[in-house]
Amino acid sequence: MNERKTQVWAGVDAGKGHHWTAVVDETGATLWSKKVDNDESAILTALGEILDLADEVHWAVDISGTSSALLLALLAAHGQQAVYVPGRTVNRMSGAYRGEAKTDARDAYVIAETARHRNDFTAIDVPAQLAVDLALLTAHRTDLVADRVRMINRLRDVLTGVFPALERAFDYSAHKGALVLLTGYQTPAAIRRRGRARLTAWLANRGVRGADAVAETALAAAQAQQTALPGEDVAAQIVAELAGQLLALDDRMKRIDKQIRETFRSHPQAEIIE
């Protein structure tokens, strides 16, 4: 069992999807180095492991916009304070350490080592109310993302059972136009009856970008399947409902993202961080 240290330094190379965190002791030896998803449960797990390493943890963060909002909020909620190590400083310090290429792990180590050698960095103070607000908003957004993944998987599963060619035609997780299409047309026969020109006009009237390309792809899928499969009518209804719910959920997530940005900008050091 590793001996508990008196103090350690934790460097965080922050990113939108994940952070890389490295922890060093008073000699500069790496005690802990892992990729941590930008997710509440993952951050809390890493926080617990790191706090178990020493009596005192000195945190240093190379902040990148709002991507660090949840991390900073959780640190504040656990009585931990981080200092801000500017990216320019990290780049200069990187030259002092061996390594063939720039990696998240190496940058996190450099951030930790820089904080160990210097004590003149600005502390990031997250007001209690701001920390609570950000934690609530980001946790809610995480729930919405999970709901979206489940709904897309369900939509694809139902659509595969009656119209596999159309299921393969689009990436429904990233194509709003394809979801709009499914709110009105879910079967090969319905798409063929509508025809390319009228389907293009229908999509364009609903704000779909590249409406003609979406219509062309959908019609090609419809031409590839002439057979109506059992359960088609019920499946079409379910797919249409799921597509509508996903579009509404996307709008909710946009509003949450805007609220997170606005809340973050009330941070006293938001301008420096951004």
C-alpha positions in Angstrom: 0.0 0.0 0.0 1.4 3.4 -1.0 2.3 5.7 1.9 0.1 8.8 2.2 2.0 11.9 1.4 1.9 15.2 3.3 1.3 17.2 0.1 1.0 16.6 -3.7 0.4 18.7 -6.8 -2.3 17.9 -9.2 -2.1 19.3 -12.8 -5.2 19.3 -15.0 -5.0 19.6 -18.8 -8.6 20.6 -19.4 -10.6 19.7 -22.4 -14.2 19.7 -23.6 -14.8 16.0 -23.6 -12.2 14.9 -21.0 -9.5 16.2 -18.7 -6.1 14.6 -18.2 -4.9 14.8 -14.6 -1.4 14.1 -13.3 -0.3 14.1 -9.6 3.3 14.5 -8.5 5.0 14.4 -5.1 7.6 16.7 -3.7 10.3 15.0 -5.8 8.4 15.4 -9.1 7.6 11.7 -9.3 4.3 10.8 -10.9 1.9 9.3 -8.4 -1.3 9.3 -10.5 -2.0 10.1 -14.1 -5.3 9.4 -15.8 -7.8 10.5 -18.4 -11.0 11.8 -16.7 -14.2 12.2 -18.6 -15.8 15.6 -18.3 -18.6 14.0 -16.4 -19.7 14.4 -12.8 -19.3 10.8 -11.7 -16.0 10.4 -13.4 -14.6 13.7 -11.9 -15.9 12.7 -8.4 -14.2 9.3 -8.7 -10.9 10.9 -9.7 -11.2 13.5 -7.0 -11.7 10.8 -4.3 -8.6 8.9 -5.5 -6.4 12.0 -5.6 -7.5 13.3 -2.2 -6.6 9.9 -0.7 -3.0 10.3 -1.9 -2.1 13.2 0.5 -3.1 15.4 3.4 -3.0 18.4 1.1 -3.5 18.6 -2.6 -2.4 21.7 -4.6 -4.5 22.0 -7.8 -3.5 23.7 -11.0 -5.7 24.0 -14.0 -4.9 24.9 -17.6 -8.4 26.3 -18.2 -10.1 26.2 -21.6 -13.4 28.2 -21.6 -16.4 26.6 -20.1 -15.0 23.1 -20.4 -13.7 23.4 -16.8 -16.9 24.7 -15.3 -18.0 21.4 -13.8 -14.5 20.5 -12.6 -14.1 23.9 -10.8 -17.5 23.7 -9.3 -16.9 20.2 -7.9 -13.5 21.2 -6.5 -15.1 24.2 -4.8 -17.9 22.0 -3.4 -15.2 19.8 -1.8 -13.2 22.6 -0.3 -10.4 22.5 -2.9 -9.0 25.5 -4.7 -7.1 25.6 -7.9 -4.7 28.0 -9.4 -4.7 29.1 -13.0 -1.6 28.2 -15.1 -1.8 30.0 -18.4 -1.3 28.0 -21.6 1.7 30.1 -22.6 3.5 29.2 -19.4 2.8 25.5 -20.0 4.2 25.7 -23.5 7.4 27.4 -22.2 7.8 24.9 -19.4 7.3 21.9 -21.7 10.7 22.5 -23.2 12.3 21.7 -19.9 10.9 18.2 -19.8 11.7 15.3 -22.0 9.0 13.9 -24.4 8.8 13.4 -28.0 5.3 14.8 -28.7 2.7 16.9 -27.1 0.2 14.8 -25.3 -2.5 15.5 -22.7 -0.7 13.3 -20.1 2.6 15.2 -20.6 0.8 18.6 -20.4 -0.9 17.6 -17.2 2.4 16.6 -15.7 4.0 19.9 -16.8 1.2 21.8 -15.2 1.6 19.9 -11.9 5.4 20.4 -12.0 5.0 24.1 -12.8 2.7 24.6 -9.8 5.2 22.7 -7.6 8.0 25.0 -8.5 6.1 28.2 -8.5 3.7 29.8 -6.0 2.8 33.0 -7.9 -0.2 31.8 -9.9 -3.6 33.3 -9.4 -6.1 31.3 -7.4 -9.4 30.6 -9.0 -12.1 31.6 -6.5 -15.5 30.1 -7.4 -18.3 31.7 -5.3 -20.4 29.2 -3.5 -23.6 30.2 -5.3 -21.9 30.1 -8.7 -20.5 26.7 -7.9 -23.9 25.3 -7.0 -25.6 26.9 -10.0 -23.0 25.4 -12.4 -23.1 22.0 -10.7 -26.9 21.9 -11.1 -26.9 23.0 -14.7 -24.1 20.7 -15.8 -25.6 17.7 -14.0 -28.9 18.4 -15.7 -27.2 18.6 -19.1 -25.5 15.3 -18.4 -28.9 13.7 -17.8 -30.3 15.2 -21.0 -27.3 13.8 -23.0 -27.9 10.4 -21.6 -31.6 10.7 -22.4 -30.7 11.7 -26.0 -28.4 8.7 -26.5 -31.1 6.3 -25.3 -33.8 7.9 -27.5 -31.5 7.7 -30.6 -30.7 4.1 -30.0 -34.4 3.3 -29.6 -35.3 5.2 -32.8 -32.6 3.4 -34.8 -33.8 0.0 -33.4 -37.4 0.6 -34.3 -36.5 2.0 -37.8 -34.3 -0.9 -38.5 -37.2 -3.3 -38.0 -39.2 -1.7 -40.8 -36.9 0.4 -43.0 -33.3 -0.6 -42.6 -32.1 1.2 -45.7 -33.2 4.6 -44.2 -31.7 3.7 -40.8 -28.3 3.3 -42.5 -28.7 6.4 -44.6 -28.2 9.0 -41.9 -26.3 9.7 -38.7 -29.3 10.6 -36.6 -27.2 11.7 -33.7 -25.8 14.6 -35.7 -28.2 15.2 -38.6 -31.1 17.5 -37.7 -32.5 17.3 -41.2 -32.8 13.6 -41.0 -34.8 13.9 -37.7 -37.1 16.4 -39.3 -37.7 14.0 -42.2 -38.7 11.3 -39.8 -41.4 13.5 -38.1 -43.3 13.3 -41.4 -42.1 10.3 -43.4 -40.9 7.0 -42.0 -41.8 4.3 -44.6 -40.6 3.6 -48.1 -44.0 3.9 -49.7 -44.7 7.3 -48.1 -41.4 8.7 -49.3 -41.9 7.4 -52.9 -45.4 8.8 -53.0 -44.2 12.2 -52.0 -41.4 12.3 -54.6 -38.2 14.2 -54.6 -39.4 17.7 -55.5 -42.3 17.8 -53.1 -40.2 16.2 -50.3 -37.5 18.8 -50.9 -40.0 21.6 -50.6 -41.5 20.0 -47.5 -38.1 19.8 -45.8 -37.1 23.3 -46.9 -40.2 24.8 -45.4 -39.2 23.4 -42.1 -35.7 25.0 -42.2 -33.7 21.9 -43.2 -30.3 22.8 -44.7 -29.4 20.8 -47.8 -33.1 19.8 -48.2 -32.5 18.5 -51.7 -29.6 16.2 -50.6 -31.7 14.8 -47.7 -34.7 14.2 -50.0 -32.4 12.5 -52.5 -30.9 10.2 -49.9 -34.3 9.3 -48.5 -35.7 8.6 -51.9 -32.8 6.3 -52.8 -33.4 4.4 -49.6 -37.1 4.1 -50.4 -36.4 2.8 -53.9 -34.1 0.2 -52.4 -36.9 -1.3 -50.4 -40.2 -2.2 -52.2 -41.5 -4.5 -49.5 -43.7 -3.3 -46.6 -42.7 -5.1 -43.4 -45.0 -6.2 -40.6 -45.7 -3.6 -37.9 -44.8 -0.8 -40.3 -47.7 1.5 -39.3 -47.1 1.3 -35.6 -43.3 1.6 -36.0 -43.8 4.7 -38.2 -45.8 6.3 -35.4 -43.2 5.5 -32.8 -40.3 6.8 -35.0 -42.2 10.0 -35.7 -42.8 10.6 -32.0 -39.2 9.8 -31.1 -37.9 12.2 -33.8 -40.1 15.0 -32.5 -38.9 14.4 -29.0 -35.3 14.4 -30.0 -35.7 17.7 -31.8 -37.4 19.2 -28.7 -34.6 17.8 -26.5 -31.9 19.4 -28.8 -33.7 22.8 -28.3 -33.7 22.2 -24.5 -29.9 21.4 -24.5 -29.2 24.6 -26.5 -31.0 26.6 -23.9 -29.1 24.8 -21.1 -25.8 25.5 -22.9 -26.7 29.2 -23.1 -27.6 29.3 -19.5 -24.3 27.6 -18.5 -22.3 30.2 -20.6 -24.2 33.1 -19.0 -23.7 31.7 -15.5 -20.1 31.0 -16.2 -19.6 34.6 -17.4 -20.7 35.8 -13.9 -17.5 34.2 -12.6 -15.2 37.1 -11.4 -12.3 35.7 -13.5 -14.4 34.7 -16.5 -12.6 37.1 -18.9 -9.2 35.8 -17.9 -10.3 32.2 -18.2 -11.9 32.6 -21.6 
